[in-house]
Amino acid sequence: MVVLKLKQLIIILSILASSCMNKSIHYEYADGSANLYLLSETELRYLPVTAGQSSTGSYSGGEPQTLSVTSAQFNELKELFDQALENTSIHLPERIKTSGMISVMGSSKKQCIIPPNCAEMKAIEMKLKELMAK
């Protein structure tokens, strides 16, 4: 009985340890129109705002897309997101119209709001558009 419980405990601990070690980093970016981009190490998903969700009732961000990304593409976007997260001098205290919002999830969660048309936003959106156009 004790051996069985010990084996069960070892199995549970190994499952927990492996699940913690496999925590990958995911980024979310909401652009100035609230279109959402979800980036993992293997894919980029685009979840656009629909006309029904927009504040005007007519804006649409287009069609949803999911595409595979290479590790190089992931790292390029990761670096752009990380630069914006680290540049606290540009962070806004709350979301305003046309601002961007970056969230990173992994072993911890970080989030920041960046101002419209800042260099970081332009670089992120240029890279996202480039990848989505392929």
N, CA, C and O atoms as a printed pandas DataFrame, in Angstrom:
     atom_number atom_name residue_name chain_id  residue_number  x_coord  y_coord  z_coord
0              1         N          MET        A               1    0.823   -1.197    0.000
1              2        CA          MET        A               1    0.000    0.000    0.000
2              3         C          MET        A               1    0.872    1.267    0.000
3              4         O          MET        A               1    0.629    2.197   -0.769
4              5         N          VAL        A               2    1.878    1.286    0.864
5              6        CA          VAL        A               2    2.770    2.441    0.956
6              7         C          VAL        A               2    3.574    2.576   -0.338
7              8         O          VAL        A               2    3.798    3.688   -0.817
8              9         N          VAL        A               3    4.008    1.447   -0.906
9             10        CA          VAL        A               3    4.767    1.477   -2.150
10            11         C          VAL        A               3    3.913    2.038   -3.282
11            12         O          VAL        A               3    4.402    2.827   -4.090
12            13         N          LEU        A               4    2.640    1.640   -3.349
13            14        CA          LEU        A               4    1.724    2.138   -4.373
14            15         C          LEU        A               4    1.542    3.641   -4.238
15            16         O          LEU        A               4    1.594    4.352   -5.242
16            17         N          LYS        A               5    1.332    4.145   -3.032
17            18        CA          LYS        A               5    1.164    5.581   -2.821
18            19         C          LYS        A               5    2.440    6.344   -3.168
19            20         O          LYS        A               5    2.384    7.443   -3.719
20            21         N          LEU        A               6    3.582    5.757   -2.843
21            22        CA          LEU        A               6    4.850    6.393   -3.178
22            23         C          LEU        A               6    5.030    6.482   -4.691
23            24         O          LEU        A               6    5.476    7.504   -5.212
24            25         N          LYS        A               7    4.677    5.398   -5.394
25            26        CA          LYS        A               7    4.761    5.409   -6.854
26            27         C          LYS        A               7    3.813    6.460   -7.442
27            28         O          LYS        A               7    4.175    7.171   -8.380
28            29         N          GLN        A               8    2.613    6.554   -6.893
29            30        CA          GLN        A               8    1.654    7.558   -7.371
30            31         C          GLN        A               8    2.195    8.965   -7.138
31            32         O          GLN        A               8    2.067    9.835   -7.999
32            33         N          LEU        A               9    2.793    9.183   -5.987
33            34        CA          LEU        A               9    3.368   10.491   -5.670
34            35         C          LEU        A               9    4.500   10.832   -6.634
35            36         O          LEU        A               9    4.599   11.966   -7.103
36            37         N          ILE        A              10    5.354    9.851   -6.930
37            38        CA          ILE        A              10    6.463   10.078   -7.865
38            39         C          ILE        A              10    5.928   10.403   -9.248
39            40         O          ILE        A              10    6.459   11.294   -9.911
40            41         N          ILE        A              11    4.905    9.716   -9.697
41            42        CA          ILE        A              11    4.299    9.991  -11.006
42            43         C          ILE        A              11    3.716   11.394  -11.046
43            44         O          ILE        A              11    3.928   12.129  -12.010
44            45         N          ILE        A              12    2.988   11.767  -10.009
45            46        CA          ILE        A              12    2.378   13.109   -9.959
46            47         C          ILE        A              12    3.468   14.183   -9.971
47            48         O          ILE        A              12    3.360   15.172  -10.695
48            49         N          LEU        A              13    4.511   13.988   -9.174
49            50        CA          LEU        A              13    5.594   14.977   -9.136
50            51         C          LEU        A              13    6.317   15.086  -10.469
51            52         O          LEU        A              13    6.686   16.186  -10.880
52            53         N          SER        A              14    6.525   13.968  -11.151
53            54        CA          SER        A              14    7.206   14.029  -12.450
54            55         C          SER        A              14    6.339   14.726  -13.491
55            56         O          SER        A              14    6.855   15.458  -14.336
56            57         N          ILE        A              15    5.021   14.507  -13.439
57            58        CA          ILE        A              15    4.110   15.200  -14.360
58            59         C          ILE        A              15    4.147   16.701  -14.103
59            60         O          ILE        A              15    4.233   17.496  -15.039
60            61         N          LEU        A              16    4.082   17.085  -12.836
61            62        CA          LEU        A              16    4.128   18.509  -12.492
62            63         C          LEU        A              16    5.452   19.140  -12.906
63            64         O          LEU        A              16    5.475   20.249  -13.439
64            65         N          ALA        A              17    6.541   18.442  -12.665
65            66        CA          ALA        A              17    7.858   18.985  -13.030
66            67         C          ALA        A              17    7.982   19.159  -14.529
67            68         O          ALA        A              17    8.477   20.185  -14.997
68            69         N          SER        A              18    7.536   18.159  -15.294
69            70        CA          SER        A              18    7.659   18.279  -16.748
70            71         C          SER        A              18    6.728   19.348  -17.299
71            72         O          SER        A              18    7.076   20.020  -18.270
72            73         N          SER        A              19    5.560   19.519  -16.706
73            74        CA          SER        A              19    4.663   20.565  -17.209
74            75         C          SER        A              19    5.215   21.947  -16.910
75            76         O          SER        A              19    5.020   22.870  -17.700
76            77         N          CYS        A              20    5.898   22.108  -15.789
77            78        CA          CYS        A              20    6.512   23.401  -15.474
78            79         C          CYS        A              20    7.699   23.676  -16.381
79            80         O          CYS        A              20    7.929   24.820  -16.772
80            81         N          MET        A              21    8.452   22.644  -16.717
81            82        CA          MET        A              21    9.613   22.824  -17.578
82            83         C          MET        A              21    9.199   23.113  -19.012
83            84         O          MET        A              21    9.971   23.716  -19.757
84            85         N          ASN        A              22    8.003   22.701  -19.421
85            86        CA          ASN        A              22    7.561   22.907  -20.792
86            87         C          ASN        A              22    6.792   24.215  -20.979
87            88         O          ASN        A              22    6.169   24.422  -22.020
88            89         N          LYS        A              23    6.831   25.082  -19.995
89            90        CA          LYS        A              23    6.135   26.360  -20.125
90            91         C          LYS        A              23    6.808   27.166  -21.218
91            92         O          LYS        A              23    7.969   27.554  -21.092
92            93         N          SER        A              24    6.084   27.412  -22.275
93            94        CA          SER        A              24    6.659   28.213  -23.344
94            95         C          SER        A              24    6.164   29.647  -23.200
95            96         O          SER        A              24    5.194   29.928  -22.496
96            97         N          ILE        A              25    6.845   30.520  -23.873
97            98        CA          ILE        A              25    6.496   31.936  -23.827
98            99         C          ILE        A              25    5.503   32.228  -24.942
99           100         O          ILE        A              25    5.683   31.797  -26.080
100          101         N          HIS        A              26    4.461   32.959  -24.602
101          102        CA          HIS        A              26    3.467   33.398  -25.573
102          103         C          HIS        A              26    3.316   34.911  -25.441
103          104         O          HIS        A              26    3.297   35.456  -24.338
104          105         N          TYR        A              27    3.209   35.566  -26.573
105          106        CA          TYR        A              27    2.989   37.013  -26.595
106          107         C          TYR        A              27    1.619   37.306  -27.179
107          108         O          TYR        A              27    1.150   36.607  -28.077
108          109         N          GLU        A              28    0.986   38.344  -26.660
109          110        CA          GLU        A              28   -0.252   38.857  -27.230
110          111         C          GLU        A              28   -0.024   40.332  -27.522
111          112         O          GLU        A              28    0.569   41.056  -26.721
112          113         N          TYR        A              29   -0.498   40.757  -28.666
113          114        CA          TYR        A              29   -0.392   42.167  -29.020
114          115         C          TYR        A              29   -1.743   42.632  -29.544
115          116         O          TYR        A              29   -2.273   42.066  -30.501
116          117         N          ALA        A              30   -2.292   43.652  -28.922
117          118        CA          ALA        A              30   -3.516   44.283  -29.402
118          119         C          ALA        A              30   -3.111   45.602  -30.036
119          120         O          ALA        A              30   -2.549   46.474  -29.373
120          121         N          ASP        A              31   -3.401   45.747  -31.334
121          122        CA          ASP        A              31   -2.999   46.974  -32.025
122          123         C          ASP        A              31   -3.958   48.114  -31.693
123          124         O          ASP        A              31   -4.872   47.951  -30.885
124          125         N          GLY        A              32   -3.745   49.254  -32.315
125          126        CA          GLY        A              32   -4.544   50.440  -32.031
126          127         C          GLY        A              32   -6.015   50.326  -32.381
127          128         O          GLY        A              32   -6.821   51.151  -31.950
128          129         N          SER        A              33   -6.370   49.325  -33.148
129          130        CA          SER        A              33   -7.776   49.079  -33.487
130          131         C          SER        A              33   -8.340   47.891  -32.717
131          132         O          SER        A              33   -9.472   47.473  -32.961
132          133         N          ALA        A              34   -7.560   47.347  -31.792
133          134        CA          ALA        A              34   -7.920   46.206  -30.950
134          135         C          ALA        A              34   -7.907   44.866  -31.680
135          136         O          ALA        A              34   -8.453   43.883  -31.181
136          137         N          ASN        A              35   -7.280   44.823  -32.866
137          138        CA          ASN        A              35   -7.040   43.534  -33.502
138          139         C          ASN        A              35   -6.007   42.809  -32.646
139          140         O          ASN        A              35   -5.084   43.434  -32.126
140          141         N          LEU        A              36   -6.156   41.510  -32.501
141          142        CA          LEU        A              36   -5.292   40.758  -31.603
142          143         C          LEU        A              36   -4.378   39.815  -32.373
143          144         O          LEU        A              36   -4.814   39.104  -33.278
144          145         N          TYR        A              37   -3.115   39.823  -32.001
145          146        CA          TYR        A              37   -2.107   38.932  -32.562
146          147         C          TYR        A              37   -1.606   38.048  -31.424
147          148         O          TYR        A              37   -1.205   38.549  -30.373
148          149         N          LEU        A              38   -1.630   36.735  -31.634
149          150        CA          LEU        A              38   -1.153   35.789  -30.630
150          151         C          LEU        A              38    0.075   35.090  -31.193
151          152         O          LEU        A              38   -0.001   34.442  -32.237
152          153         N          LEU        A              39    1.193   35.217  -30.514
153          154        CA          LEU        A              39    2.447   34.652  -30.994
154          155         C          LEU        A              39    2.938   33.577  -30.040
155          156         O          LEU        A              39    3.111   33.822  -28.846
156          157         N          SER        A              40    3.160   32.385  -30.577
157          158        CA          SER        A              40    3.829   31.326  -29.829
158          159         C          SER        A              40    5.123   31.013  -30.564
159          160         O          SER        A              40    5.431   31.643  -31.575
160          161         N          GLU        A              41    5.862   30.067  -30.076
161          162        CA          GLU        A              41    7.136   29.727  -30.702
162          163         C          GLU        A              41    6.958   29.077  -32.071
163          164         O          GLU        A              41    7.919   28.967  -32.832
164          165         N          THR        A              42    5.741   28.647  -32.391
165          166        CA          THR        A              42    5.515   27.957  -33.667
166          167         C          THR        A              42    4.473   28.599  -34.564
167          168         O          THR        A              42    4.414   28.285  -35.753
168          169         N          GLU        A              43    3.639   29.503  -34.020
169          170        CA          GLU        A              43    2.614   30.092  -34.882
170          171         C          GLU        A              43    2.247   31.506  -34.483
171          172         O          GLU        A              43    2.453   31.940  -33.350
172          173         N          LEU        A              44    1.697   32.203  -35.454
173          174        CA          LEU        A              44    1.161   33.544  -35.271
174          175         C          LEU        A              44   -0.301   33.495  -35.674
175          176         O          LEU        A              44   -0.640   33.110  -36.793
176          177         N          ARG        A              45   -1.160   33.891  -34.746
177          178        CA          ARG        A              45   -2.599   33.927  -35.027
178          179         C          ARG        A              45   -3.058   35.379  -35.019
179          180         O          ARG        A              45   -2.675   36.168  -34.155
180          181         N          TYR        A              46   -3.886   35.711  -35.999
181          182        CA          TYR        A              46   -4.451   37.056  -36.100
182          183         C          TYR        A              46   -5.950   36.946  -35.882
183          184         O          TYR        A              46   -6.646   36.251  -36.623
184          185         N          LEU        A              47   -6.441   37.636  -34.862
185          186        CA          LEU        A              47   -7.864   37.649  -34.540
186          187         C          LEU        A              47   -8.369   39.084  -34.691
187          188         O          LEU        A              47   -8.274   39.886  -33.762
188          189         N          PRO        A              48   -8.903   39.396  -35.860
189          190        CA          PRO        A              48   -9.306   40.790  -36.126
190          191         C          PRO        A              48  -10.616   41.164  -35.456
191          192         O          PRO        A              48  -11.435   40.314  -35.109
192          193         N          VAL        A              49  -10.778   42.447  -35.290
193          194        CA          VAL        A              49  -12.043   43.009  -34.824
194          195         C          VAL        A              49  -13.048   42.883  -35.964
195          196         O          VAL        A              49  -12.712   43.110  -37.126
196          197         N          THR        A              50  -14.267   42.524  -35.626
197          198        CA          THR        A              50  -15.335   42.470  -36.630
198          199         C          THR        A              50  -16.115   43.781  -36.583
199          200         O          THR        A              50  -16.007   44.542  -35.620
200          201         N          ALA        A              51  -16.885   44.035  -37.608
201          202        CA          ALA        A              51  -17.696   45.262  -37.650
202          203         C          ALA        A              51  -18.604   45.351  -36.428
203          204         O          ALA        A              51  -18.799   46.434  -35.877
204          205         N          GLY        A              52  -19.151   44.238  -36.009
205          206        CA          GLY        A              52  -20.035   44.225  -34.841
206          207         C          GLY        A              52  -19.316   44.545  -33.536
207          208         O          GLY        A              52  -19.946   45.016  -32.589
208          209         N          GLN        A              53  -18.023   44.300  -33.468
209          210        CA          GLN        A              53  -17.249   44.570  -32.260
210          211         C          GLN        A              53  -16.646   45.971  -32.246
211          212         O          GLN        A              53  -16.237   46.458  -31.193
212          213         N          SER        A              54  -16.589   46.615  -33.399
213          214        CA          SER        A              54  -15.900   47.912  -33.469
214          215         C          SER        A              54  -16.744   49.025  -32.865
215          216         O          SER        A              54  -17.971   48.937  -32.814
216          217         N          SER        A              55  -16.071   50.065  -32.411
217          218        CA          SER        A              55  -16.779   51.192  -31.803
218          219         C          SER        A              55  -17.611   51.956  -32.823
219          220         O          SER        A              55  -18.603   52.589  -32.463
220          221         N          THR        A              56  -17.216   51.904  -34.095
221          222        CA          THR        A              56  -17.965   52.599  -35.144
222          223         C          THR        A              56  -19.094   51.740  -35.705
223          224         O          THR        A              56  -20.029   52.244  -36.327
224          225         N          GLY        A              57  -18.987   50.431  -35.472
225          226        CA          GLY        A              57  -19.983   49.522  -36.029
226          227         C          GLY        A              57  -19.720   49.169  -37.477
227          228         O          GLY        A              57  -20.475   48.403  -38.077
228          229         N          SER        A              58  -18.644   49.726  -38.054
229          230        CA          SER        A              58  -18.359   49.443  -39.457
230          231         C          SER        A              58  -16.930   48.961  -39.706
231          232         O          SER        A              58  -16.658   48.359  -40.745
232          233         N          TYR        A              59  -16.007   49.217  -38.764
233          234        CA          TYR        A              59  -14.616   48.801  -38.971
234          235         C          TYR        A              59  -14.500   47.290  -38.876
235          236         O          TYR        A              59  -15.088   46.665  -37.993
236          237         N          SER        A              60  -13.746   46.716  -39.780
237          238        CA          SER        A              60  -13.405   45.306  -39.720
238          239         C          SER        A              60  -11.905   45.179  -39.955
239          240         O          SER        A              60  -11.352   45.821  -40.848
240          241         N          GLY        A              61  -11.258   44.353  -39.155
241          242        CA          GLY        A              61   -9.825   44.134  -39.309
242          243         C          GLY        A              61   -9.490   43.088  -40.354
243          244         O          GLY        A              61   -8.324   42.731  -40.528
244          245         N          GLY        A              62  -10.509   42.592  -41.054
245          246        CA          GLY        A              62  -10.261   41.597  -42.096
246          247         C          GLY        A              62  -10.568   40.192  -41.627
247          248         O          GLY        A              62  -11.391   39.971  -40.739
248          249         N          GLU        A              63   -9.883   39.250  -42.249
249          250        CA          GLU        A              63  -10.117   37.832  -41.970
250          251         C          GLU        A              63   -9.103   37.301  -40.955
251          252         O          GLU        A              63   -7.941   37.706  -40.971
252          253         N          PRO        A              64   -9.533   36.405  -40.079
253          254        CA          PRO        A              64   -8.584   35.770  -39.168
254          255         C          PRO        A              64   -7.560   34.954  -39.954
255          256         O          PRO        A              64   -7.862   34.432  -41.027
256          257         N          GLN        A              65   -6.370   34.852  -39.420
257          258        CA          GLN        A              65   -5.305   34.074  -40.056
258          259         C          GLN        A              65   -4.499   33.339  -38.997
259          260         O          GLN        A              65   -4.350   33.808  -37.869
260          261         N          THR        A              66   -3.991   32.194  -39.375
261          262        CA          THR        A              66   -3.035   31.465  -38.546
262          263         C          THR        A              66   -1.920   31.011  -39.465
263          264         O          THR        A              66   -2.166   30.410  -40.510
264          265         N          LEU        A              67   -0.691   31.303  -39.066
265          266        CA          LEU        A              67    0.427   30.865  -39.892
266          267         C          LEU        A              67    1.562   30.363  -39.025
267          268         O          LEU        A              67    1.725   30.781  -37.879
268          269         N          SER        A              68    2.332   29.469  -39.584
269          270        CA          SER        A              68    3.502   28.937  -38.898
270          271         C          SER        A              68    4.611   29.976  -38.921
271          272         O          SER        A              68    4.756   30.727  -39.886
272          273         N          VAL        A              69    5.392   30.011  -37.847
273          274        CA          VAL        A              69    6.553   30.896  -37.802
274          275         C          VAL        A              69    7.797   30.073  -37.528
275          276         O          VAL        A              69    7.752   29.072  -36.814
276          277         N          THR        A              70    8.889   30.500  -38.094
277          278        CA          THR        A              70   10.171   29.854  -37.825
278          279         C          THR        A              70   10.708   30.373  -36.495
279          280         O          THR        A              70   10.205   31.358  -35.955
280          281         N          SER        A              71   11.712   29.714  -35.983
281          282        CA          SER        A              71   12.300   30.193  -34.736
282          283         C          SER        A              71   12.935   31.574  -34.939
283          284         O          SER        A              71   12.935   32.397  -34.022
284          285         N          ALA        A              72   13.472   31.827  -36.126
285          286        CA          ALA        A              72   14.057   33.149  -36.407
286          287         C          ALA        A              72   12.971   34.229  -36.401
287          288         O          ALA        A              72   13.173   35.305  -35.840
288          289         N          GLN        A              73   11.823   33.948  -37.020
289          290        CA          GLN        A              73   10.723   34.911  -37.035
290          291         C          GLN        A              73   10.192   35.150  -35.624
291          292         O          GLN        A              73    9.919   36.287  -35.239
292          293         N          PHE        A              74   10.050   34.067  -34.857
293          294        CA          PHE        A              74    9.610   34.206  -33.464
294          295         C          PHE        A              74   10.583   35.093  -32.691
295          296         O          PHE        A              74   10.166   35.998  -31.967
296          297         N          ASN        A              75   11.874   34.830  -32.848
297          298        CA          ASN        A              75   12.882   35.595  -32.107
298          299         C          ASN        A              75   12.899   37.065  -32.508
299          300         O          ASN        A              75   13.121   37.930  -31.661
300          301         N          GLU        A              76   12.668   37.362  -33.787
301          302        CA          GLU        A              76   12.613   38.766  -34.227
302          303         C          GLU        A              76   11.461   39.493  -33.544
303          304         O          GLU        A              76   11.637   40.593  -33.019
304          305         N          LEU        A              77   10.283   38.874  -33.552
305          306        CA          LEU        A              77    9.138   39.507  -32.899
306          307         C          LEU        A              77    9.330   39.571  -31.384
307          308         O          LEU        A              77    9.010   40.580  -30.755
308          309         N          LYS        A              78    9.845   38.507  -30.812
309          310        CA          LYS        A              78   10.100   38.475  -29.370
310          311         C          LYS        A              78   10.996   39.638  -28.967
311          312         O          LYS        A              78   10.743   40.310  -27.967
312          313         N          GLU        A              79   12.040   39.869  -29.749
313          314        CA          GLU        A              79   12.958   40.971  -29.433
314          315         C          GLU        A              79   12.245   42.326  -29.504
315          316         O          GLU        A              79   12.458   43.187  -28.650
316          317         N          LEU        A              80   11.404   42.512  -30.516
317          318        CA          LEU        A              80   10.658   43.778  -30.624
318          319         C          LEU        A              80    9.708   43.963  -29.441
319          320         O          LEU        A              80    9.621   45.054  -28.877
320          321         N          PHE        A              81    8.994   42.893  -29.066
321          322        CA          PHE        A              81    8.096   42.974  -27.915
322          323         C          PHE        A              81    8.883   43.240  -26.632
323          324         O          PHE        A              81    8.487   44.075  -25.818
324          325         N          ASP        A              82    9.994   42.531  -26.455
325          326        CA          ASP        A              82   10.803   42.708  -25.247
326          327         C          ASP        A              82   11.374   44.118  -25.144
327          328         O          ASP        A              82   11.436   44.679  -24.050
328          329         N          GLN        A              83   11.794   44.702  -26.276
329          330        CA          GLN        A              83   12.303   46.078  -26.265
330          331         C          GLN        A              83   11.224   47.043  -25.787
331          332         O          GLN        A              83   11.490   47.938  -24.985
332          333         N          ALA        A              84    9.999   46.852  -26.289
333          334        CA          ALA        A              84    8.894   47.731  -25.869
334          335         C          ALA        A              84    8.560   47.525  -24.390
335          336         O          ALA        A              84    8.270   48.486  -23.677
336          337         N          LEU        A              85    8.601   46.282  -23.936
337          338        CA          LEU        A              85    8.329   46.000  -22.521
338          339         C          LEU        A              85    9.390   46.614  -21.612
339          340         O          LEU        A              85    9.078   47.088  -20.520
340          341         N          GLU        A              86   10.643   46.604  -22.064
341          342        CA          GLU        A              86   11.747   47.123  -21.257
342          343         C          GLU        A              86   11.826   48.644  -21.270
343          344         O          GLU        A              86   12.359   49.236  -20.331
344          345         N          ASN        A              87   11.309   49.286  -22.311
345          346        CA          ASN        A              87   11.379   50.748  -22.406
346          347         C          ASN        A              87   10.228   51.359  -21.609
347          348         O          ASN        A              87    9.248   51.837  -22.181
348          349         N          THR        A              88   10.359   51.339  -20.312
349          350        CA          THR        A              88    9.274   51.805  -19.435
350          351         C          THR        A              88    8.987   53.302  -19.590
351          352         O          THR        A              88    7.920   53.768  -19.188
352          353         N          SER        A              89    9.908   54.047  -20.158
353          354        CA          SER        A              89    9.697   55.490  -20.315
354          355         C          SER        A              89    8.545   55.807  -21.269
355          356         O          SER        A              89    7.991   56.906  -21.222
356          357         N          ILE        A              90    8.177   54.853  -22.135
357          358        CA          ILE        A              90    7.073   55.113  -23.076
358          359         C          ILE        A              90    5.747   54.519  -22.604
359          360         O          ILE        A              90    4.708   54.803  -23.200
360          361         N          HIS        A              91    5.756   53.713  -21.562
361          362        CA          HIS        A              91    4.538   53.027  -21.119
362          363         C          HIS        A              91    3.473   54.012  -20.650
363          364         O          HIS        A              91    3.760   54.999  -19.972
364          365         N          LEU        A              92    2.253   53.715  -21.031
365          366        CA          LEU        A              92    1.106   54.508  -20.614
366          367         C          LEU        A              92    0.433   53.824  -19.423
367          368         O          LEU        A              92    0.458   52.597  -19.320
368          369         N          PRO        A              93   -0.168   54.605  -18.523
369          370        CA          PRO        A              93   -0.816   53.996  -17.350
370          371         C          PRO        A              93   -2.121   53.265  -17.691
371          372         O          PRO        A              93   -2.523   52.338  -16.988
372          373         N          GLU        A              94   -2.767   53.688  -18.764
373          374        CA          GLU        A              94   -4.002   53.017  -19.175
374          375         C          GLU        A              94   -4.179   53.100  -20.681
375          376         O          GLU        A              94   -3.551   53.922  -21.348
376          377         N          ARG        A              95   -5.022   52.257  -21.198
377          378        CA          ARG        A              95   -5.219   52.161  -22.646
378          379         C          ARG        A              95   -5.992   53.377  -23.149
379          380         O          ARG        A              95   -7.025   53.745  -22.589
380          381         N          ILE        A              96   -5.479   53.996  -24.215
381          382        CA          ILE        A              96   -6.182   55.085  -24.896
382          383         C          ILE        A              96   -6.410   54.645  -26.339
383          384         O          ILE        A              96   -5.797   53.686  -26.809
384          385         N          LYS        A              97   -7.281   55.341  -27.022
385          386        CA          LYS        A              97   -7.579   55.004  -28.407
386          387         C          LYS        A              97   -6.293   55.012  -29.239
387          388         O          LYS        A              97   -5.471   55.921  -29.126
388          389         N          THR        A              98   -6.141   54.012  -30.052
389          390        CA          THR        A              98   -5.025   53.761  -30.975
390          391         C          THR        A              98   -3.704   53.376  -30.293
391          392         O          THR        A              98   -2.672   53.284  -30.958
392          393         N          SER        A              99   -3.731   53.151  -28.972
393          394        CA          SER        A              99   -2.524   52.658  -28.306
394          395         C          SER        A              99   -2.419   51.149  -28.528
395          396         O          SER        A              99   -3.386   50.503  -28.933
396          397         N          GLY        A             100   -1.251   50.603  -28.260
397          398        CA          GLY        A             100   -1.034   49.164  -28.377
398          399         C          GLY        A             100   -0.845   48.553  -27.003
399          400         O          GLY        A             100   -0.417   49.228  -26.067
400          401         N          MET        A             101   -1.165   47.280  -26.886
401          402        CA          MET        A             101   -0.978   46.604  -25.607
402          403         C          MET        A             101   -0.241   45.285  -25.840
403          404         O          MET        A             101   -0.640   44.472  -26.673
404          405         N          ILE        A             102    0.825   45.097  -25.097
405          406        CA          ILE        A             102    1.643   43.888  -25.196
406          407         C          ILE        A             102    1.515   43.104  -23.898
407          408         O          ILE        A             102    1.628   43.659  -22.805
408          409         N          SER        A             103    1.279   41.814  -24.037
409          410        CA          SER        A             103    1.256   40.915  -22.884
410          411         C          SER        A             103    2.166   39.745  -23.201
411          412         O          SER        A             103    2.167   39.230  -24.318
412          413         N          VAL        A             104    2.938   39.333  -22.214
413          414        CA          VAL        A             104    3.766   38.140  -22.365
414          415         C          VAL        A             104    3.410   37.191  -21.238
415          416         O          VAL        A             104    3.346   37.575  -20.070
416          417         N          MET        A             105    3.179   35.941  -21.615
417          418        CA          MET        A             105    2.848   34.925  -20.646
418          419         C          MET        A             105    3.872   33.805  -20.732
419          420         O          MET        A             105    4.269   33.385  -21.819
420          421         N          GLY        A             106    4.277   33.348  -19.608
421          422        CA          GLY        A             106    5.231   32.250  -19.498
422          423         C          GLY        A             106    5.284   31.876  -18.041
423          424         O          GLY        A             106    4.245   31.644  -17.425
424          425         N          SER        A             107    6.474   31.812  -17.474
425          426        CA          SER        A             107    6.570   31.521  -16.051
426          427         C          SER        A             107    6.046   32.696  -15.223
427          428         O          SER        A             107    5.672   32.532  -14.061
428          429         N          SER        A             108    6.025   33.878  -15.833
429          430        CA          SER        A             108    5.412   35.051  -15.204
430          431         C          SER        A             108    4.690   35.832  -16.302
431          432         O          SER        A             108    4.846   35.543  -17.489
432          433         N          LYS        A             109    3.912   36.808  -15.896
433          434        CA          LYS        A             109    3.168   37.597  -16.877
434          435         C          LYS        A             109    3.614   39.054  -16.774
435          436         O          LYS        A             109    3.745   39.607  -15.682
436          437         N          LYS        A             110    3.845   39.660  -17.941
437          438        CA          LYS        A             110    4.176   41.083  -18.013
438          439         C          LYS        A             110    3.220   41.714  -19.000
439          440         O          LYS        A             110    2.735   41.059  -19.922
440          441         N          GLN        A             111    2.958   42.980  -18.800
441          442        CA          GLN        A             111    2.062   43.677  -19.715
442          443         C          GLN        A             111    2.441   45.154  -19.742
443          444         O          GLN        A             111    2.872   45.719  -18.737
444          445         N          CYS        A             112    2.272   45.766  -20.912
445          446        CA          CYS        A             112    2.465   47.207  -21.004
446          447         C          CYS        A             112    1.583   47.767  -22.109
447          448         O          CYS        A             112    1.160   47.059  -23.023
448          449         N          ILE        A             113    1.325   49.050  -21.993
449          450        CA          ILE        A             113    0.563   49.778  -23.002
450          451         C          ILE        A             113    1.526   50.786  -23.620
451          452         O          ILE        A             113    2.190   51.548  -22.918
452          453         N          ILE        A             114    1.584   50.772  -24.957
453          454        CA          ILE        A             114    2.501   51.684  -25.635
454          455         C          ILE        A             114    1.709   52.725  -26.420
455          456         O          ILE        A             114    0.625   52.440  -26.929
456          457         N          PRO        A             115    2.262   53.936  -26.512
457          458        CA          PRO        A             115    1.528   55.028  -27.148
458          459         C          PRO        A             115    1.418   54.877  -28.664
459          460         O          PRO        A             115    2.255   54.242  -29.306
460          461         N          PRO        A             116    0.367   55.476  -29.217
461          462        CA          PRO        A             116    0.187   55.439  -30.665
462          463         C          PRO        A             116    1.400   56.012  -31.389
463          464         O          PRO        A             116    1.979   57.012  -30.965
464          465         N          ASN        A             117    1.769   55.368  -32.477
465          466        CA          ASN        A             117    2.817   55.839  -33.381
466          467         C          ASN        A             117    4.215   55.949  -32.782
467          468         O          ASN        A             117    5.082   56.595  -33.371
468          469         N          CYS        A             118    4.457   55.327  -31.617
469          470        CA          CYS        A             118    5.828   55.347  -31.097
470          471         C          CYS        A             118    6.685   54.415  -31.962
471          472         O          CYS        A             118    6.155   53.579  -32.694
472          473         N          ALA        A             119    7.977   54.561  -31.874
473          474        CA          ALA        A             119    8.887   53.761  -32.699
474          475         C          ALA        A             119    8.692   52.265  -32.469
475          476         O          ALA        A             119    8.751   51.477  -33.413
476          477         N          GLU        A             120    8.461   51.873  -31.211
477          478        CA          GLU        A             120    8.276   50.459  -30.885
478          479         C          GLU        A             120    7.014   49.910  -31.556
479          480         O          GLU        A             120    7.032   48.806  -32.098
480          481         N          MET        A             121    5.936   50.666  -31.521
481          482        CA          MET        A             121    4.688   50.228  -32.157
482          483         C          MET        A             121    4.880   50.099  -33.664
483          484         O          MET        A             121    4.433   49.123  -34.267
484          485         N          LYS        A             122    5.534   51.065  -34.264
485          486        CA          LYS        A             122    5.757   51.025  -35.711
486          487         C          LYS        A             122    6.571   49.803  -36.110
487          488         O          LYS        A             122    6.259   49.143  -37.101
488          489         N          ALA        A             123    7.625   49.498  -35.334
489          490        CA          ALA        A             123    8.476   48.349  -35.652
490          491         C          ALA        A             123    7.715   47.030  -35.494
491          492         O          ALA        A             123    7.827   46.138  -36.335
492          493         N          ILE        A             124    6.947   46.912  -34.420
493          494        CA          ILE        A             124    6.159   45.692  -34.177
494          495         C          ILE        A             124    5.141   45.491  -35.285
495          496         O          ILE        A             124    5.031   44.399  -35.842
496          497         N          GLU        A             125    4.397   46.541  -35.607
497          498        CA          GLU        A             125    3.339   46.407  -36.611
498          499         C          GLU        A             125    3.897   46.180  -38.008
499          500         O          GLU        A             125    3.281   45.478  -38.810
500          501         N          MET        A             126    5.047   46.760  -38.311
501          502        CA          MET        A             126    5.662   46.524  -39.612
502          503         C          MET        A             126    6.056   45.043  -39.749
503          504         O          MET        A             126    5.838   44.433  -40.796
504          505         N          LYS        A             127    6.636   44.476  -38.686
505          506        CA          LYS        A             127    7.051   43.069  -38.715
506          507         C          LYS        A             127    5.820   42.148  -38.781
507          508         O          LYS        A             127    5.827   41.157  -39.512
508          509         N          LEU        A             128    4.774   42.470  -38.024
509          510        CA          LEU        A             128    3.553   41.656  -38.061
510          511         C          LEU        A             128    2.922   41.671  -39.459
511          512         O          LEU        A             128    2.538   40.626  -39.983
512          513         N          LYS        A             129    2.821   42.852  -40.050
513          514        CA          LYS        A             129    2.243   42.958  -41.395
514          515         C          LYS        A             129    3.084   42.196  -42.420
515          516         O          LYS        A             129    2.543   41.551  -43.318
516          517         N          GLU        A             130    4.408   42.274  -42.280
517          518        CA          GLU        A             130    5.301   41.558  -43.177
518          519         C          GLU        A             130    5.049   40.045  -43.090
519          520         O          GLU        A             130    4.955   39.365  -44.112
520          521         N          LEU        A             131    4.942   39.538  -41.883
521          522        CA          LEU        A             131    4.710   38.098  -41.710
522          523         C          LEU        A             131    3.324   37.681  -42.210
523          524         O          LEU        A             131    3.172   36.625  -42.826
524          525         N          MET        A             132    2.323   38.512  -41.942
525          526        CA          MET        A             132    0.953   38.162  -42.344
526          527         C          MET        A             132    0.789   38.221  -43.861
527          528         O          MET        A             132   -0.097   37.567  -44.411
528          529         N          ALA        A             133    1.627   38.992  -44.536
529          530        CA          ALA        A             133    1.515   39.121  -45.990
530          531         C          ALA        A             133    2.111   37.923  -46.727
531          532         O          ALA        A             133    1.848   37.731  -47.914
532          533         N          LYS        A             134    2.894   37.134  -46.042
533          534        CA          LYS        A             134    3.565   35.981  -46.691
534          535         C          LYS        A             134    2.598   34.840  -46.915
535          536         O          LYS        A             134    2.985   33.799  -47.445
